[in-house]
Amino acid sequence: MASDWRKVALGVLLLAVSSVVVVGYGLKNGPIPPVAAAAGAIGVVAGTLLLGLSEEGASV
């Protein structure tokens, strides 16, 4: 099956940026601000959803 390359690219980008945000704050040996934690979690969820739905005919 072919996959939608735009969904894959956006999903990978969201996962990468969100992971950098969460890990970056975690390495600073301080608490993660709630806004950054929420944005990182939403980015990971959205990226995973986009990658999961990138195949033709895929549904939730």
Secondary structure, DSSP 4 states (H G I P E B T S, - for coil): --B-HHHHHHHHHHHHHHHHHHHHHHTTTSPPPHHHHHHHHHHHHHHHHHHHT-BTT---
